[in-house]
Amino acid sequence: MAATLSEFKRYKPWEVDGKFFGDGREVALLDYVYGHPELDQMRGSPAKVCQAIDAFARSHTGLINVGLMKGAIVTELIARNKPSVMLELGGYVGYSAILFGDALRQAGGSRFFSVEKNPLFAAVAASLIDLAGLRDTVRVVVGTGAEGIQRLHGEGALGTQIDMAFFDHHKPSYTNDLKLCERLGLIGKGTVLVADNMILPGNPEYAAYVRASVAEKLQKAAGGEEMGNPNLEYVSRFVPSYEPSGEQDALEITECTGIAA
């Protein structure tokens, strides 16, 4: 059952002196966690590590994490769909990788891949993922979304199809990175896509793409627009929720229902 707004304490504001991340708060988080008096209790406990990250963001500096409320929506999807392989684009400090990687493991899944462009953030994430006891399930890959997709596909790590993907990286890259996955044949019937920040800041291009019919996509392709696989059929829905700061946001949840003949 999804959390309600009254069930969590809000994060401190993200913006500090005009910056939203990358001003030292991520390393300060690592120092906070590894200096915590209950560090030994956190070892091997994804829930306790996430709780410590939340506590830091509520008492020190806000973090751009998915948060409790949107996180609950995604973990319920994981429990219901039982993905074997899940891809995340935009890992930041590892909060979502810990939360979703644990849910995937509990659902019987095998691999969770988290792609993060910033090598410092990726190192913080890898350290916290290891502390949570998820090293054998979650792998952090340094690179842009497209670089991570190409690298993992080239290795054969993603298998023949991604079961589930979470988009939470560079917002203008959502659509192009989905198209890349389509061209590589990684999207098929049953693939579930979740896109974050559909209100803050919003992503009308991505929403239009996953909501378009096959006929509409074929028409755009005929007009010269670069496509992935326009024959993929999607059913998509807009799911309102909240940021951990308390601001309203939403997810776009999309399922591939098949390939048009």
C-alpha positions in Angstrom: 0.0 0.0 0.0 1.5 3.4 -1.0 2.5 5.8 1.6 0.5 9.0 2.3 2.0 12.5 2.6 1.4 12.4 6.4 3.5 9.3 6.8 6.9 10.9 6.3 8.9 13.9 7.4 9.9 16.3 4.7 13.4 16.6 3.5 15.2 20.0 3.9 15.1 22.2 0.8 17.3 20.9 -2.1 18.5 24.4 -3.0 21.4 25.7 -1.0 23.2 28.8 -2.2 21.8 28.2 -5.7 22.9 24.6 -5.9 20.8 21.4 -5.8 23.6 18.9 -5.7 27.3 18.5 -6.1 28.3 21.0 -3.4 29.8 18.5 -1.0 26.5 17.2 0.5 27.0 13.8 -1.1 30.3 13.2 0.6 28.9 14.6 3.8 26.1 12.0 3.6 28.8 9.3 3.4 30.6 10.7 6.4 27.2 10.8 8.3 26.3 7.2 7.5 29.7 5.7 8.2 30.0 7.8 11.4 26.6 6.8 12.6 26.4 5.2 16.0 24.1 2.4 14.6 26.4 1.6 11.7 26.7 -2.1 12.6 22.9 -2.4 12.6 22.9 -1.0 9.1 25.2 -3.6 7.6 23.2 -5.9 5.4 20.0 -3.9 6.0 18.7 -2.0 3.0 15.8 -0.5 5.0 18.1 0.9 7.7 20.5 2.4 5.2 17.6 4.2 3.4 16.4 5.4 6.8 19.8 6.8 7.5 19.9 8.6 4.1 16.4 10.0 4.8 17.5 11.2 8.3 20.4 13.0 6.8 18.2 14.7 4.2 15.7 15.8 6.9 18.3 17.1 9.4 21.3 18.3 7.3 20.8 19.0 3.6 18.1 18.0 1.1 19.0 15.3 -1.4 17.5 14.7 -4.8 16.3 11.1 -4.0 13.1 9.5 -5.3 11.8 9.5 -1.7 9.4 7.3 0.3 6.2 8.0 -1.5 7.2 7.6 -5.1 9.5 4.8 -4.0 6.6 2.9 -2.6 4.8 3.0 -5.9 7.8 1.6 -7.7 8.5 -1.1 -5.2 4.8 -2.3 -5.5 5.3 -2.5 -9.2 8.4 -4.6 -8.7 6.6 -6.9 -6.3 3.7 -7.3 -8.8 5.8 -7.7 -12.0 8.7 -9.6 -10.5 11.4 -8.4 -13.0 14.5 -10.5 -13.3 16.6 -7.6 -14.8 15.9 -4.0 -14.0 17.7 -0.9 -15.4 18.0 2.5 -13.6 19.2 5.6 -15.4 20.3 8.2 -12.9 21.5 6.6 -9.7 22.6 9.7 -7.7 23.7 8.5 -4.2 22.1 5.0 -4.5 18.9 5.5 -2.5 16.7 4.2 -5.3 19.1 1.4 -6.2 19.0 0.2 -2.6 15.3 0.5 -2.3 14.5 -1.1 -5.7 17.4 -3.5 -5.7 16.1 -4.9 -2.4 12.6 -5.1 -3.8 13.8 -6.9 -6.9 15.8 -9.4 -4.8 12.8 -10.1 -2.6 10.7 -10.6 -5.7 13.2 -13.3 -7.0 15.0 -11.0 -9.5 18.7 -11.4 -10.2 20.3 -8.1 -11.4 19.7 -4.4 -10.9 21.9 -2.0 -13.0 22.2 1.6 -11.9 23.8 4.0 -14.4 25.1 7.3 -13.0 27.0 9.9 -15.0 28.9 11.6 -12.1 31.8 9.3 -10.9 31.7 10.8 -7.4 28.0 10.1 -6.9 28.5 6.6 -8.3 31.3 6.0 -5.8 29.0 7.2 -2.9 26.2 5.0 -4.2 28.5 1.9 -4.5 29.7 2.3 -1.0 26.1 2.6 0.4 24.9 -0.3 -1.7 27.7 -2.4 -0.3 26.8 -1.4 3.2 23.2 -2.4 2.5 24.4 -5.9 1.6 23.3 -5.6 -2.1 26.7 -5.9 -3.8 25.7 -9.2 -5.4 22.4 -7.8 -6.8 23.1 -4.2 -7.7 25.8 -3.0 -10.1 26.7 0.7 -10.5 27.8 1.7 -14.0 29.5 5.1 -14.6 28.4 7.0 -17.7 25.5 8.8 -19.4 22.3 6.9 -19.9 23.2 6.1 -23.5 26.7 5.1 -22.6 25.4 2.8 -19.9 22.8 1.2 -22.1 25.3 0.6 -24.9 27.9 -0.8 -22.5 25.6 -3.2 -20.7 24.0 -4.3 -24.0 27.4 -4.9 -25.5 28.3 -7.1 -22.5 25.1 -9.0 -22.8 24.3 -8.0 -19.2 20.8 -6.9 -20.0 19.8 -10.2 -21.6 17.4 -10.3 -24.5 14.9 -7.9 -22.9 14.8 -5.4 -20.0 11.9 -6.4 -17.7 11.7 -3.0 -16.0 13.4 0.4 -16.3 13.4 3.5 -14.1 14.2 6.9 -15.8 15.5 9.5 -13.3 18.5 11.1 -15.1 18.9 14.0 -17.5 15.3 14.8 -18.3 15.7 15.7 -22.1 17.5 12.3 -22.5 14.5 10.2 -21.4 13.0 9.9 -24.9 16.2 9.4 -26.8 17.4 6.7 -24.3 14.1 4.9 -24.6 14.4 5.0 -28.3 17.9 3.6 -28.1 16.6 0.7 -26.0 14.0 0.1 -28.6 16.5 0.0 -31.4 18.6 -2.5 -29.5 15.6 -4.7 -29.1 15.7 -4.4 -25.3 12.0 -3.4 -25.0 9.3 -6.1 -25.6 6.0 -7.3 -24.4 5.8 -7.0 -20.7 8.5 -4.4 -20.3 7.5 -1.9 -17.7 8.9 1.7 -17.8 8.7 4.2 -15.0 9.7 7.8 -15.6 10.2 10.2 -12.6 9.7 14.0 -12.4 6.7 14.2 -14.7 5.6 17.5 -13.0 8.9 18.7 -11.5 10.2 19.7 -14.0 7.9 17.8 -16.3 8.7 15.9 -19.5 6.0 16.5 -22.2 8.2 15.0 -25.0 8.5 11.7 -23.2 4.9 11.6 -22.2 3.8 12.3 -25.8 6.1 9.5 -27.1 4.9 6.7 -24.8 1.3 7.7 -25.2 1.4 7.9 -29.0 -0.3 5.1 -31.0 1.7 3.0 -33.5 0.0 4.9 -36.4 1.1 8.2 -34.9 4.6 7.1 -34.5 4.8 5.6 -38.0 3.5 8.9 -39.4 6.3 10.8 -37.5 8.9 8.3 -38.7 7.7 8.9 -42.3 8.1 12.6 -41.7 11.8 12.1 -40.9 11.7 11.9 -37.0 14.2 9.5 -35.6 12.4 6.7 -33.9 13.3 3.6 -31.9 10.8 0.9 -32.9 7.5 2.6 -33.8 5.7 -0.7 -33.9 5.9 -1.1 -30.1 2.5 -0.7 -28.4 2.4 1.0 -25.1 -0.3 1.6 -22.4 0.7 4.5 -20.2 -0.7 6.3 -17.2 0.2 9.4 -15.2 0.4 8.6 -11.4 0.5 11.7 -9.1 2.6 11.5 -6.0 5.0 13.7 -3.9 8.7 14.5 -3.7 10.3 13.9 -0.3 10.3 17.7 0.0 6.5 17.6 0.0 6.1 19.1 -3.4 3.7 17.5 -5.8 5.2 15.4 -8.6 4.2 12.4 -10.6 5.4 9.2 -12.3 4.6 8.0 -15.8 4.1 4.3 -15.7 4.2 2.5 -19.1 3.8 -1.1 -20.1 4.7 -2.5 -23.5 1.7 -4.6 -24.5 3.1 -6.0 -27.7 4.4 -5.3 -31.2 2.1 -4.4 -34.0 2.1 -6.7 -37.0 
